[in-house]
Structures are given as C-alpha cells and as structure tokens.
C-alpha cells in the first residue's frame, strides 16, 4: 500500500471542514432540549452525512496526488475504511441506547450528549491514529498483533452481551471522577453541571457523557486496527474514521426506532473483524516465517494481499446479509404468536 505525504494545507482544510460540519450538525437538531429528534429528521441527516462522505471520496479519486491508479486505490481504501468504521459504530450505538435508558435521559437531551461525545471521539481518534501510524512505521510487526487481536475480538463478539458494558458503576473513570467531584442524582433538564448550596455538582447527563467518551476508547481499540487492515495511509485512515463518526448522532436516532431489527448485526461484525484480522496476518508472512524459524518450524507461508475491492465487497456483503437476516427473523417472530 503506497503512502504519499499529504501537504499540511490539506490537513488544515480537512479539519476546518470537520469543524464546519460539526457546527452544522449541532444547529441542524436545534438548541439543547428544544425538541425531540424525529426518525424522519434523523434519516434525512443520515442520508446527508453519507452523501458528504461519498463526495469526499470522489474528491480523493479526482485530486489525490500520485496519478489516477493511486487515486483510485486510495478512494477504494477510503470506502472500505468508512464501511468498517460505520458498521462497527452501528453496534456501538446500541450500547449508547441502553446507556441512555439506564440513566433515564429523555430523548430531547440525548443529542446534546451525543454531540459532545462525538467531538471528544474525534480528538481521541486523531491522537490514536497518528500514534498508531508512527508505531507501524517504526515497528511493522505490530500489524500482526493487530490481526491476532481482531480475530480474537471477532470470535468474542459471538458471545458478547451489550449490557455487560453499560453499567456505569463498573466504569473506572466514573469511579475516579466521583472521588474528586460531587455528583447529584437529579437530572436538572439538559445541564451537565449545576450549583446547589454554593457547590458545583455534576449531573447524570455529564456522567453519561463521561461513560460514552471512555467506552469510545474501548471501541477505538477495535475499529482503528481494523481500518489499518485496508490502508496504512494516515490520511485515509483518519478521514474515513472521522467521516464515519461525524454522522453518528443522526444515525443513532434513526437506529433507535428500529433497534430490534438488528439482532444479528453483532455476528456480522464478528465475521468482519475476523476477516480483516486474517487479512492482516496474510500480509505479514515474513514475520510469521521468521517467528516459525525461531521456534524450529519451517512454515514458508506465502505473501497473500487481498485486493481492496475484494475486501470492500466482502465487508459490505456480510454487513447487508446480517442486517437482512435480522429483519427477516424479527418479522417472523412478530408474526408468530407462539
């Protein structure tokens, strides 16, 4: 995978564009607590965010330096990375749905928490991706560890229960925060902090935001290595990741209404994570062979590079099939009175 140095101005333009889109996203759902986000609003905004991402992908195809062949490959890498991150984010949104239910946060206040949660995720993901890129350039064998971890995570998802990660009482960051900062049990409408009897208190709304931010760190441990499986270009990895995250707020309200129809999505995501993990290991044959020699085995594993279009087709196919299976089975259950 060829990596081309992107000029500084392109990075600046990208982050300015992200900032503008965040402001538009905030304004599009109105002011804090003004109204509940409807499903139709959410679907329209989701379509807009997907459209913006595809326009950016077209821009990569037309303007990425290095010639038409390189630009085509980078555009495909962006699409594959975007699809991986978007699909993993869909599963994460169901965790957020249960989290809001746990805290009893009204729908009209949820979009405020999601906005700041996404803003924090953008900052953290940027740091992780730049750090990951630097590590891979220095120690390429780390990709092999990423691959093994993704296979492990993919297999684990078949037995994973979302509600296991929802209980804030088990969140170490929440425990630490409560030791140093007083917290009230009252919601206080859409405020993150309130002043009572001269003391500044955090509300359950802020605790929900803290849990979302910290759980996103755990989500990033899966998603960022998965995107590195289709591209090592930091610009492609970062932009595909961030564009997938930008539309999460709208996607959340769209999925919240139809959550029951995505029962088997996590199995599809498990297959996708396992696939990209195997894809990583197949491209790390030199390190696998060296490791075999060290322990006295002549593995002689060939180098196998799965083309990006093939990866994109497999990821998209598995995602669609798992969603269709969820819809079909749920409809049969609703029609069967027994």
C-alpha positions as a Python dict, from the first residue, in 0.01 Angstrom:
ca = {
    (1, 'X'): (0, 0, 0),
    (2, 'X'): (161, 321, -116),
    (3, 'X'): (179, 611, 129),
    (4, 'X'): (207, 963, -8),
    (5, 'X'): (286, 1262, 209),
    (6, 'X'): (-18, 1488, 213),
    (7, 'X'): (68, 1863, 232),
    (8, 'X'): (-6, 2047, 556),
    (9, 'X'): (-267, 2269, 392),
    (10, 'X'): (-476, 1961, 305),
    (11, 'X'): (-482, 1854, 671),
    (12, 'X'): (-579, 2207, 777),
    (13, 'X'): (-857, 2222, 517),
    (14, 'X'): (-986, 1885, 633),
    (15, 'X'): (-1006, 1983, 999),
    (16, 'X'): (-1166, 2318, 914),
    (17, 'X'): (-1423, 2126, 710),
    (18, 'X'): (-1484, 1892, 1004),
    (19, 'X'): (-1534, 2188, 1238),
    (20, 'X'): (-1784, 2348, 1000),
    (21, 'X'): (-1974, 2020, 966),
    (22, 'X'): (-1988, 1981, 1345),
    (23, 'X'): (-2143, 2327, 1376),
    (24, 'X'): (-2396, 2244, 1102),
    (25, 'X'): (-2478, 1917, 1277),
    (26, 'X'): (-2532, 2098, 1609),
    (27, 'X'): (-2756, 2362, 1451),
    (28, 'X'): (-2950, 2108, 1244),
    (29, 'X'): (-3104, 1949, 1554),
    (30, 'X'): (-3184, 2280, 1722),
    (31, 'X'): (-3082, 2410, 2061),
    (32, 'X'): (-3042, 2200, 2373),
    (33, 'X'): (-3365, 2042, 2488),
    (34, 'X'): (-3568, 2234, 2228),
    (35, 'X'): (-3734, 1929, 2077),
    (36, 'X'): (-3707, 1556, 2035),
    (37, 'X'): (-3528, 1442, 1720),
    (38, 'X'): (-3777, 1259, 1498),
    (39, 'X'): (-3694, 949, 1297),
    (40, 'X'): (-3759, 1136, 969),
    (41, 'X'): (-3514, 1412, 1074),
    (42, 'X'): (-3255, 1152, 1166),
    (43, 'X'): (-3295, 961, 838),
    (44, 'X'): (-3258, 1281, 634),
    (45, 'X'): (-2944, 1386, 821),
    (46, 'X'): (-2802, 1034, 793),
    (47, 'X'): (-2851, 1048, 416),
    (48, 'X'): (-2682, 1390, 409),
    (49, 'X'): (-2379, 1265, 604),
    (50, 'X'): (-2342, 960, 381),
    (51, 'X'): (-2367, 1189, 77),
    (52, 'X'): (-2099, 1422, 214),
    (53, 'X'): (-1870, 1124, 276),
    (54, 'X'): (-1919, 999, -81),
    (55, 'X'): (-1844, 1348, -215),
    (56, 'X'): (-1520, 1349, -14),
    (57, 'X'): (-1439, 1005, -155),
    (58, 'X'): (-1495, 1144, -506),
    (59, 'X'): (-1258, 1428, -416),
    (60, 'X'): (-992, 1172, -322),
    (61, 'X'): (-1045, 999, -656),
    (62, 'X'): (-1007, 1325, -851),
    (63, 'X'): (-740, 1513, -656),
    (64, 'X'): (-527, 1265, -462),
    (65, 'X'): (-162, 1304, -574),
    (66, 'X'): (27, 1023, -746),
    (67, 'X'): (-175, 958, -1060),
    (68, 'X'): (-511, 804, -1144),
    (69, 'X'): (-419, 449, -1037),
    (70, 'X'): (-305, 565, -692),
    (71, 'X'): (-610, 790, -656),
    (72, 'X'): (-843, 503, -748),
    (73, 'X'): (-679, 274, -492),
    (74, 'X'): (-698, 543, -221),
    (75, 'X'): (-1066, 605, -293),
    (76, 'X'): (-1136, 233, -255),
    (77, 'X'): (-936, 224, 69),
    (78, 'X'): (-1141, 519, 199),
    (79, 'X'): (-1468, 341, 117),
    (80, 'X'): (-1354, 19, 283),
    (81, 'X'): (-1232, 202, 593),
    (82, 'X'): (-1551, 408, 608),
    (83, 'X'): (-1769, 99, 581),
    (84, 'X'): (-1573, -86, 853),
    (85, 'X'): (-1594, 207, 1093),
    (86, 'X'): (-1960, 276, 1014),
    (87, 'X'): (-2061, -85, 1069),
    (88, 'X'): (-1873, -108, 1400),
    (89, 'X'): (-2022, 224, 1508),
    (90, 'X'): (-2373, 92, 1449),
    (91, 'X'): (-2315, -177, 1711),
    (92, 'X'): (-2173, 82, 1949),
    (93, 'X'): (-2486, 296, 1913),
    (94, 'X'): (-2699, 19, 2060),
    (95, 'X'): (-2479, 35, 2370),
    (96, 'X'): (-2547, 411, 2387),
    (97, 'X'): (-2919, 337, 2356),
    (98, 'X'): (-2906, 114, 2664),
    (99, 'X'): (-2687, 370, 2842),
    (100, 'X'): (-2945, 646, 2798),
    (101, 'X'): (-3214, 407, 2919),
    (102, 'X'): (-3001, 326, 3227),
    (103, 'X'): (-2975, 696, 3320),
    (104, 'X'): (-3332, 776, 3219),
    (105, 'X'): (-3219, 1055, 2985),
    (106, 'X'): (-3504, 1199, 2781),
    (107, 'X'): (-3477, 1179, 2404),
    (108, 'X'): (-3471, 1559, 2366),
    (109, 'X'): (-3149, 1579, 2573),
    (110, 'X'): (-2971, 1282, 2417),
    (111, 'X'): (-2847, 1467, 2109),
    (112, 'X'): (-2653, 1715, 2329),
    (113, 'X'): (-2464, 1430, 2496),
    (114, 'X'): (-2400, 1263, 2162),
    (115, 'X'): (-2265, 1586, 2008),
    (116, 'X'): (-2000, 1634, 2276),
    (117, 'X'): (-1933, 1262, 2282),
    (118, 'X'): (-1862, 1266, 1910),
    (119, 'X'): (-1647, 1580, 1945),
    (120, 'X'): (-1435, 1406, 2208),
    (121, 'X'): (-1416, 1092, 1995),
    (122, 'X'): (-1280, 1295, 1701),
    (123, 'X'): (-997, 1431, 1917),
    (124, 'X'): (-913, 1092, 2070),
    (125, 'X'): (-930, 907, 1737),
    (126, 'X'): (-696, 1162, 1576),
    (127, 'X'): (-440, 1107, 1854),
    (128, 'X'): (-473, 727, 1833),
    (129, 'X'): (-439, 718, 1455),
    (130, 'X'): (-130, 940, 1442),
    (131, 'X'): (27, 739, 1724),
    (132, 'X'): (-67, 411, 1554),
    (133, 'X'): (80, 526, 1223),
    (134, 'X'): (407, 622, 1391),
    (135, 'X'): (424, 285, 1567),
    (136, 'X'): (358, 89, 1247),
    (137, 'X'): (622, 283, 1054),
    (138, 'X'): (874, 206, 1329),
    (139, 'X'): (760, -149, 1411),
    (140, 'X'): (569, -301, 1120),
    (141, 'X'): (528, -633, 1302),
    (142, 'X'): (269, -463, 1527),
    (143, 'X'): (21, -515, 1242),
    (144, 'X'): (46, -887, 1312),
    (145, 'X'): (-54, -828, 1674),
    (146, 'X'): (-343, -612, 1549),
    (147, 'X'): (-453, -900, 1327),
    (148, 'X'): (-447, -1155, 1610),
    (149, 'X'): (-635, -913, 1837),
    (150, 'X'): (-904, -852, 1574),
    (151, 'X'): (-957, -1225, 1521),
    (152, 'X'): (-989, -1270, 1898),
    (153, 'X'): (-1234, -977, 1921),
    (154, 'X'): (-1436, -1105, 1625),
    (155, 'X'): (-1476, -1450, 1780),
    (156, 'X'): (-1557, -1298, 2119),
    (157, 'X'): (-1842, -1093, 1968),
    (158, 'X'): (-2042, -1411, 1909),
    (159, 'X'): (-2082, -1447, 2285),
    (160, 'X'): (-2077, -1079, 2377),
    (161, 'X'): (-2372, -916, 2552),
    (162, 'X'): (-2407, -540, 2511),
    (163, 'X'): (-2550, -485, 2857),
    (164, 'X'): (-2224, -615, 3007),
    (165, 'X'): (-2055, -284, 2923),
    (166, 'X'): (-2343, -49, 3013),
    (167, 'X'): (-2334, -41, 3394),
    (168, 'X'): (-2155, 288, 3482),
    (169, 'X'): (-2081, 161, 3834),
    (170, 'X'): (-1816, -65, 3676),
    (171, 'X'): (-1653, 221, 3482),
    (172, 'X'): (-1320, 307, 3645),
    (173, 'X'): (-1325, 665, 3512),
    (174, 'X'): (-1666, 727, 3668),
    (175, 'X'): (-1539, 590, 4000),
    (176, 'X'): (-1235, 821, 3989),
    (177, 'X'): (-1443, 1121, 3889),
    (178, 'X'): (-1686, 1070, 4179),
    (179, 'X'): (-1395, 1060, 4424),
    (180, 'X'): (-1285, 1412, 4329),
    (181, 'X'): (-1608, 1577, 4212),
    (182, 'X'): (-1955, 1574, 4376),
    (183, 'X'): (-2240, 1431, 4170),
    (184, 'X'): (-2615, 1483, 4202),
    (185, 'X'): (-2875, 1216, 4125),
    (186, 'X'): (-3115, 1473, 3977),
    (187, 'X'): (-3119, 1531, 3602),
    (188, 'X'): (-3166, 1915, 3601),
    (189, 'X'): (-3302, 1921, 3247),
    (190, 'X'): (-3016, 1937, 2994),
    (191, 'X'): (-2738, 2075, 3215),
    (192, 'X'): (-2408, 1894, 3263),
    (193, 'X'): (-2328, 2089, 3582),
    (194, 'X'): (-2541, 2274, 3839),
    (195, 'X'): (-2476, 2480, 4152),
    (196, 'X'): (-2658, 2374, 4468),
    (197, 'X'): (-2596, 2535, 4808),
    (198, 'X'): (-2289, 2705, 4665),
    (199, 'X'): (-2138, 2377, 4542),
    (200, 'X'): (-2083, 2285, 4176),
    (201, 'X'): (-2224, 1939, 4104),
    (202, 'X'): (-2209, 1712, 3800),
    (203, 'X'): (-2543, 1575, 3677),
    (204, 'X'): (-2623, 1225, 3546),
    (205, 'X'): (-2611, 1381, 3198),
    (206, 'X'): (-2239, 1451, 3241),
    (207, 'X'): (-2179, 1103, 3385),
    (208, 'X'): (-2347, 960, 3074),
    (209, 'X'): (-2113, 1172, 2858),
    (210, 'X'): (-1812, 1050, 3059),
    (211, 'X'): (-1916, 687, 3008),
    (212, 'X'): (-1967, 744, 2633),
    (213, 'X'): (-1623, 905, 2598),
    (214, 'X'): (-1445, 629, 2789),
    (215, 'X'): (-1631, 345, 2616),
    (216, 'X'): (-1538, 501, 2283),
    (217, 'X'): (-1175, 448, 2376),
    (218, 'X'): (-1251, 76, 2403),
    (219, 'X'): (-1439, 87, 2072),
    (220, 'X'): (-1142, 258, 1905),
    (221, 'X'): (-917, -31, 2009),
    (222, 'X'): (-1122, -249, 1770),
    (223, 'X'): (-1206, -8, 1490),
    (224, 'X'): (-874, 169, 1430),
    (225, 'X'): (-668, -152, 1384),
    (226, 'X'): (-946, -278, 1156),
    (227, 'X'): (-911, 26, 929),
    (228, 'X'): (-533, -22, 924),
    (229, 'X'): (-608, -358, 760),
    (230, 'X'): (-721, -181, 442),
    (231, 'X'): (-483, 117, 447),
    (232, 'X'): (-167, 232, 622),
    (233, 'X'): (-204, 583, 483),
    (234, 'X'): (-274, 808, 787),
    (235, 'X'): (-480, 1050, 576),
    (236, 'X'): (-709, 772, 453),
    (237, 'X'): (-733, 602, 793),
    (238, 'X'): (-810, 929, 971),
    (239, 'X'): (-1057, 1074, 720),
    (240, 'X'): (-1253, 751, 677),
    (241, 'X'): (-1272, 713, 1056),
    (242, 'X'): (-1381, 1070, 1120),
    (243, 'X'): (-1638, 1084, 840),
    (244, 'X'): (-1796, 765, 977),
    (245, 'X'): (-1811, 919, 1325),
    (246, 'X'): (-1950, 1256, 1212),
    (247, 'X'): (-2286, 1111, 1117),
    (248, 'X'): (-2328, 900, 1430),
    (249, 'X'): (-2560, 1143, 1605),
    (250, 'X'): (-2816, 1130, 1326),
    (251, 'X'): (-2765, 757, 1278),
    (252, 'X'): (-2832, 696, 1647),
    (253, 'X'): (-3181, 847, 1633),
    (254, 'X'): (-3254, 659, 1312),
    (255, 'X'): (-3145, 324, 1457),
    (256, 'X'): (-3308, 380, 1797),
    (257, 'X'): (-3650, 337, 1638),
    (258, 'X'): (-3558, 7, 1467),
    (259, 'X'): (-3303, -140, 1711),
    (260, 'X'): (-3495, -466, 1742),
    (261, 'X'): (-3438, -534, 1371),
    (262, 'X'): (-3059, -556, 1412),
    (263, 'X'): (-3036, -852, 1649),
    (264, 'X'): (-2781, -1040, 1439),
    (265, 'X'): (-2570, -741, 1340),
    (266, 'X'): (-2305, -824, 1601),
    (267, 'X'): (-2248, -1165, 1439),
    (268, 'X'): (-2184, -997, 1106),
    (269, 'X'): (-1943, -758, 1278),
    (270, 'X'): (-1767, -1055, 1437),
    (271, 'X'): (-1716, -1206, 1092),
    (272, 'X'): (-1592, -872, 954),
    (273, 'X'): (-1340, -826, 1238),
    (274, 'X'): (-1216, -1183, 1197),
    (275, 'X'): (-1183, -1135, 821),
    (276, 'X'): (-978, -815, 846),
    (277, 'X'): (-763, -980, 1115),
    (278, 'X'): (-688, -1275, 885),
    (279, 'X'): (-624, -1029, 600),
    (280, 'X'): (-363, -855, 814),
    (281, 'X'): (-187, -1179, 905),
    (282, 'X'): (-178, -1299, 543),
    (283, 'X'): (18, -987, 450),
    (284, 'X'): (264, -1041, 739),
    (285, 'X'): (411, -1366, 604),
    (286, 'X'): (774, -1255, 651),
    (287, 'X'): (730, -1209, 1025),
    (288, 'X'): (528, -1530, 1057),
    (289, 'X'): (801, -1726, 878),
    (290, 'X'): (1075, -1567, 1091),
    (291, 'X'): (882, -1649, 1408),
    (292, 'X'): (845, -2010, 1287),
    (293, 'X'): (1217, -2036, 1224),
    (294, 'X'): (1290, -1909, 1574),
    (295, 'X'): (1088, -2191, 1729),
    (296, 'X'): (1218, -2454, 1485),
    (297, 'X'): (931, -2471, 1231),
    (298, 'X'): (966, -2414, 857),
    (299, 'X'): (628, -2252, 787),
    (300, 'X'): (714, -2099, 447),
    (301, 'X'): (389, -1901, 440),
    (302, 'X'): (336, -1716, 107),
    (303, 'X'): (251, -1346, 90),
    (304, 'X'): (-120, -1301, 18),
    (305, 'X'): (-255, -949, -36),
    (306, 'X'): (-635, -932, -52),
    (307, 'X'): (-725, -655, -303),
    (308, 'X'): (-914, -360, -157),
    (309, 'X'): (-1217, -403, -390),
    (310, 'X'): (-1249, -766, -274),
    (311, 'X'): (-1227, -658, 92),
    (312, 'X'): (-1488, -390, 28),
    (313, 'X'): (-1725, -640, -136),
    (314, 'X'): (-1686, -894, 147),
    (315, 'X'): (-1736, -636, 422),
    (316, 'X'): (-2041, -485, 251),
    (317, 'X'): (-2188, -827, 173),
    (318, 'X'): (-2153, -959, 529),
    (319, 'X'): (-2298, -638, 673),
    (320, 'X'): (-2602, -641, 442),
    (321, 'X'): (-2668, -1014, 493),
    (322, 'X'): (-2653, -986, 873),
    (323, 'X'): (-2895, -692, 867),
    (324, 'X'): (-3134, -870, 627),
    (325, 'X'): (-3122, -1183, 842),
    (326, 'X'): (-3207, -974, 1148),
    (327, 'X'): (-3508, -816, 974),
    (328, 'X'): (-3641, -1147, 836),
    (329, 'X'): (-3613, -1334, 1168),
    (330, 'X'): (-3764, -1045, 1367),
    (331, 'X'): (-4061, -1024, 1130),
    (332, 'X'): (-4121, -1398, 1160),
    (333, 'X'): (-4111, -1369, 1538),
    (334, 'X'): (-4362, -1082, 1536),
    (335, 'X'): (-4597, -1281, 1309),
    (336, 'X'): (-4573, -1596, 1519),
    (337, 'X'): (-4792, -1558, 1830),
    (338, 'X'): (-4613, -1851, 1995),
}
